[in-house]
Amino acid sequence: MRSDKAAWSKAAEGVGELCDGLAGVLEKTGNDQLRTDEAIKAEIAGLKVRVQSHQLV
């Protein structure tokens, strides 16, 4: 019975490591997506300023 407990403990440890790794990947993906959105919004805002500065008033 002791070996069963050790096997389950090792399996649980492996699942925990897998979950931690997956959480890291998902967090990085979310951060990268956020930066991409912010970069695009900043570029659009810059274009709006340039367009407005060239409009005849």
Order of alpha helices (4+ residues) and beta strands (2+ residues): alpha
